[in-house]
Amino acid sequence: MMKELIDLKYQASVTADKPGEVQQSVKTPFNKSLDDIEMITIEQTDSVVRQFSIYPNGCYIYSESVAGSARIRTNFPIEEDENGDLVIIEPKE
């Protein structure tokens, strides 16, 4: 059985004081409950945190944070709001 590849073509960087403590928010306005998100911790050490999140609407977010910064990659477009926070935008069909 062939699996579909996930294209995480959108990316952004944010500030993080230390791994896992991102200063800017990453908002997903299409998601109403944290219980609906499948969160997979790939690696968590004192120097790095890598996570993969799966949303019920087909959004996938990979995040990797180290001291000083974090990188977010997703298959949905990313915009910055007026507060400097990142907003993941659900594509319109």
C-alpha positions as CSV (number, residue, x, y, z in Angstrom):
1,M,0.0,0.0,0.0
2,M,1.4,3.4,-1.0
3,K,1.2,6.2,1.5
4,E,0.4,9.8,0.4
5,L,3.3,12.2,0.9
6,I,2.6,15.3,3.1
7,D,4.1,18.4,1.5
8,L,5.0,20.8,4.4
9,K,5.7,23.6,1.9
10,Y,4.9,26.6,4.2
11,Q,7.4,27.5,7.0
12,A,8.1,30.3,9.5
13,S,10.5,30.9,12.3
14,V,9.6,32.3,15.7
15,T,11.5,33.3,18.8
16,A,11.9,30.8,21.7
17,D,13.6,31.5,25.0
18,K,14.4,27.8,25.4
19,P,13.2,24.7,23.6
20,G,9.4,24.4,23.8
21,E,8.8,27.9,25.0
22,V,7.9,29.9,21.9
23,Q,7.3,33.6,22.5
24,Q,4.9,34.1,19.5
25,S,1.6,32.2,19.4
26,V,0.9,29.8,16.6
27,K,-2.9,30.1,16.1
28,T,-5.2,27.6,14.4
29,P,-8.5,29.3,14.4
30,F,-10.2,26.4,12.5
31,N,-9.6,24.1,15.5
32,K,-11.9,24.4,18.5
33,S,-10.6,21.8,20.9
34,L,-7.1,20.6,21.8
35,D,-8.6,17.1,22.3
36,D,-9.1,16.9,18.5
37,I,-5.4,17.3,17.8
38,E,-3.1,14.3,17.7
39,M,0.3,15.5,19.0
40,I,3.3,13.3,18.5
41,T,6.5,14.2,20.4
42,I,9.4,13.0,18.2
43,E,12.2,14.2,20.5
44,Q,12.4,16.1,23.7
45,T,15.7,16.9,25.3
46,D,17.2,19.9,27.2
47,S,18.4,21.3,23.8
48,V,15.6,20.5,21.3
49,V,11.9,19.7,21.1
50,R,10.5,18.2,17.9
51,Q,6.7,17.6,17.6
52,F,4.3,16.7,14.9
53,S,0.6,17.7,15.2
54,I,-2.2,16.2,13.1
55,Y,-5.5,18.1,12.9
56,P,-8.9,16.6,11.9
57,N,-9.2,18.9,8.8
58,G,-6.0,17.6,7.3
59,C,-3.6,20.2,8.7
60,Y,-0.2,18.9,9.7
61,I,2.3,21.0,11.7
62,Y,5.9,20.0,12.4
63,S,7.7,22.2,14.9
64,E,11.3,22.1,16.0
65,S,12.5,24.4,18.8
66,V,15.9,25.1,20.2
67,A,17.2,27.8,22.5
68,G,16.5,31.1,20.7
69,S,14.2,30.0,17.9
70,A,11.7,27.6,16.6
71,R,10.8,26.6,13.1
72,I,7.2,25.7,12.1
73,R,6.5,23.8,8.9
74,T,2.9,23.0,7.7
75,N,0.9,22.1,4.7
76,F,-1.5,25.0,5.2
77,P,-0.5,28.7,4.5
78,I,0.9,30.8,7.4
79,E,0.2,34.5,7.9
80,E,1.4,36.9,10.6
81,D,-1.3,38.8,12.5
82,E,-1.1,42.4,13.9
83,N,0.4,41.1,17.1
84,G,3.2,39.3,15.3
85,D,1.7,35.9,16.1
86,L,1.5,33.2,13.4
87,V,-1.9,32.1,12.1
88,I,-2.3,28.9,10.2
89,I,-4.9,29.5,7.5
90,E,-7.3,26.7,6.3
91,P,-7.4,26.8,2.5
92,K,-10.7,27.3,0.9
93,E,-11.8,24.6,-1.5
